[in-house]
Amino acid sequence: MASGRGKPGIGVGTWAWGNQFLWGYQPDRDDAILSATFRRCLDQGLTFFDTADSYGTGRLNGRSEALLGSFAMTVPPLERERLCIATKLAPFPWRLGRNGYARAFAASQERLQGQMKRVQLHWSTARYAPWQEGPLVDGLADLVRRGDVQSLGVSNVGPKRLRQLHQRLFDQGVALSSLQVQLSLLAPQALEPGGTAEVCRELNIELIAYSPLALGLLSRSTTDLKRSMSSAASRPITGARRSLFARLEPQLETLCQTMADIGTGRPGGLAAVALNWCRAHGAMPIPGLRSSEQVDAAAAALSWTLNLNERNALDQLVQGAGAARMPANPFQSA
């Protein structure tokens, strides 16, 4: 969670937990590793976990929630109280009206074994079915009022829609706790003047940065980068990420070298630099963590921060029409 008046903390994204298409998840191989990863997160003070009812591909749909729920129940009750597990409910076309999320919420809570503390709208329907969104959000507000969940957040919502949803909830006496958007050195759009970051500061909404490492692109060393550019066969990347890496990596050498210079003598490598850039802009990054080593690199970022000159140097490299960009989320609203 955000750390009071200081820089935001760091959370944990669990999109990869159960995702075979993009991340190559294999239950027999990965579940024990993910259990150790979860335990390491708690040991390192990372207690915010983000998931979704749509995480997990094919027959493994909901796997991320189920893993989180089972892992949470292995820790002592007092330690469990420190956790904030947040899930996102997808506004599928068949989920309609104020009670449209009722079954989905119950199913998520069952998979999470009652440990959900924040419920979130997964994406905005403003671009294709704006009439669907309001009643669903009202239903989420009902969950907070009844005490079924502690807090409410939204995801993939732009500044205009964010103001509207904040006002809608305010009129019902329910706080909008957080907003998730894609935010990284390769996706800095939320920081534009009048953008979501500015609105979050104005309305006291916690800003959460998903994909802060750009699917791993921003955690690779300059050595890895040069090797992958010179030989595709040597790239340790498989599946759908390969084409994205092939397209973007040739544009990243200057950025990665600057990140490496900033990270010299500091723990956590390039990943820590990328995470601290998000924190320097007031956002809590939630990197996807799948191993204890990745947890340690993320936690190391909490031991230091970027100074203003370092933040500005990175800002200059990622601004402008020619800068490398991650694909935009098609469901992101205005």
N, C-alpha and C positions, 0 to 999 in steps of 0.2 A: 504494500500500500504506500501511498505518498507519505513521506516522512515529515509531517508537521510543516514548519516554516522553512525547512531546509530543502535540499534537492529531493525530488521524488525517489522512491525506492525502485526495486526491480522485482517483477513478477515472473511467472512461468507460463508459457503457452504450451498447450498439449494437442495441437492440431495433428502432429505426427503420430500420436499414440493411437494406433489402429488404422493408419492410412497406408495402404499398400501401394496405391497408384503413384503417389508422389514421393513417398518416403521409404517404400519397400518393407513395411512392417511385417514381421513374422512372429506370431504368438510364442511358439516354442523357443525361439531364439531371444526375443526382445522383452518378454514380460518380466523376467527376473532382473534384467538390466534396468528396466524402467522402475521397478520397485526400489532398487538401490539408488536410482536417480532421485526418486521422490524423497527417500530418507536423507540423502545428501542435501537436498534443497532445505529441508527443515534444519539440519545441522548448520547450514550456512545462513540461516535466517531468512530464506526466501519462502514466504508463506501465502502469497497470493497466487492462485492457480486458475487459469482461464480455460474453459472447454466449451463444447456445444453439443446439442442433441444430434447434429448432423455429422459430427466427427467420427470417422471410421468408415471405410469404403465397403460397399456391397453388403455381404452377410455380416460384416463387422460393424455395421452402423450402430453408433452408441458406445463403441468400445472404449473411447477415451473417458467418457463419464464412468463406465463400469470399472475401469482400472483405477481411476481416482478415488472412487467410493471404496473399493476394496483396500487400497493403500491407506486411506485415511482411517479406516477402522482398525488398522494394526497399531496405531500409536495411542498412548495413554490419553484418557479424556481431557486432562488439563492441557496437554500439548495440542490436542485436536482443536481446542477452543481458539488457539492462535491462528488457525487456518481461515482463509477466506476463499472458498471455492465458488467461482462465478461461472454460470453456464449461459449460453445463448440459445434462444429458441427461434427456429427458422420460421418466417412468415410464409409457409407454403400456401398455395392457392386454396387448399381445402380447409385451412385454419381461418375461420371467419367469425366475426362478432366478438363481443366482450368475453365470451367463454371459449373462444377459439383455441386458446392455449391450455385449456383445463387438462385434457388428456396428456398433452405433451409435457406439461409441468409435472404431473404425477409420475409419468414414466421416467423423466430425468431424475426426480427426487428418489425414485426407487433404485435406479442405477447408482446414484451417488450415496445411497444408504442414508438419506436424510441430511446430508452434509452441505447442501447448497445454501449459501448465504446471500448471494446476489443473483438476480435473474436479469437477463438482457435481451432486448430485441436484436436479432442477429443482423438484419439489414433493413434498410428503408425500402418501402414499396412505393415511394413518392413518384418514381419515374414511370411506373406501369400500372399501379392500382392504388392511388393515394387514398381512396376511400377505405381501404382495408386496414391501414396502419393505425388510425386513431382508436378504434374499438379494441384492437389487440393491446395497445399501450394502456388503455383504461383497465383492461383485465389484469395486466401486470401490476398496475397500481392497487387493484383490489387485493392481490397477494400480499403486498406490503402492509396494507391497512389491517388485514386479518392476522398478520404476524406469521404467515406461512414462509416468508423470506424476509431478510433484514433490509435489503436495499435493491435499487433498480438502476439499470444502466441501458445504454443504447450503443449501437455499433453501425459503422458505415453511414453516418448521417452528416450532411454538410451543414454549414453555418446557418443558412436560412431555415432549414427544417429543424435544426437543433433549437433555435429560439422558439419555434412553434411548439415543439414537444415539451420544452421546459415550462412554457406558460401553461400548457394543457395540464401538466402534472401539478404545477404550483396552484392552479385553481382548485385542484382536488386535495390539496394539503399534503402532497407526496413530493419528496425531493428527488431530483434527477442526480444520481450520485456520480455517474461516469459516462464517458464517451470513448469508444474505441475507434481508431482510424489507422489505416496503413500509414506509418511514419518511419522514415529512415533517411539516411544520406542519399538514397536513390529514390525516395518518395517524400520530398519535403513540402508538398503542396499545402498541407494543413497549416504551415507556418506563414503563408502569404498574408499580407495585410487584409484584415476583415475575415480571415479564415477561421477554421474551427478552434485553433489554439487560442486565438484572441477572444472568441466568444466564451470558451471554457474559463479563461481567466476572469472575464467580466461576470459570469454567472456562478462562479465557484463550483465548477464541474471538474472532476478529476479527468485528466486527459491520459489515455492509455494508448501506447504505440504498439500495434501488432506488426509482425515481420520487421523488427528493428534491424535485423541482420540481413534482410533481403534474401531470404531462403538460403542463407549461408554465404552469399557472395562477399559480404563485408567482414567475414571472420577468417578469410583465407589470407595467408601471408603473401608477400610479394614474390617469394620463391614459388609458392603454389601457383600464383597467377602467371608467372613467366613460363612455368612448366606446362600449364594447361593451354597457353596460347601457342606454344611451340609444338605441342603434340596432343591431339585430341585423345589418342589412345591411352595417355597417361592420366587423364582426368578421372579422379575417383568419384565421379558423379554419374548416377544412373537415372533412368526413367525420364519423366517429363521435365526435370530441371535442366537436362543437358542442353537443349536448344536455347533456353534462356541464358545459361552461362556462356554459351558460345557467342551469343549476340552481344552481351553486355561486358564480358571480361576484357575485350580489347580496349575498351574505353576507360578502364579503371586504374591503369598503372599509376598515374599521377596522384589520384586520390588515395590509393592504397599506400603509396610511398609517404605521403603526408601523414596518413594515419600511423604508419610505422614510426615515423620520426616523433610524433606526439607521444606514442606509447613507449618509447625508449626509456628504460629505467623504471617503468611502472608495470604492475602486474596485470595480467589478463589478455595481453596481446591486442590484435586488431578488434576483436569482439568487444573488449572493454571500452575502446575508443568510440566505437559505433554506439554502444549503449549509453555512454556518458554524453554523447552529442544529443541524444534524445532527452536525457535528464537535464542537460543545460538549457533546453528549450521548454522545460516544465512538464515533460511527459514521463510517465512510468513505462519503460519498455517491458514487454513480455516475450523474451526470446523463447523459441522452441528449444527445449533441453531434453536430450535423449541419453545422456551419459553423465557420470559423476565428474568427468573432466570438463565437460561443458558447463556444468553447475559451478565448478570452481572458477572458471574463467569469468562467468557472469558475476559471481559474488565478488571477485577481485575488483570489479569496477566500482563497488561501493566504497572502496578504501581511498578513492581519489576522485577529483573532478577536473574538468577542463577549465582553464582560465579563459578570460574574455578573448584574448588574442588567438588562442587555439580554436575556440568556437567560431570566431569570425573567419579564420583561415579556411576552415571546413565549409562554412556557409558560402564563401565566395566560389569554392570549387563546385558546389552542387547547384548553384543558381544559374539561371539563364537557359535559353532555348536549346543549346547544344549539349547540356549535361545529360548523362546517362539516367534513364528512368525505368523503374519497374512498371509493369503493366498496371493500369488503374483498375480498381474493383468496379465491375460494370453496375453493381447495385448501389454504389455510393451516390447519395442524393446531393442536391445543391444546398 
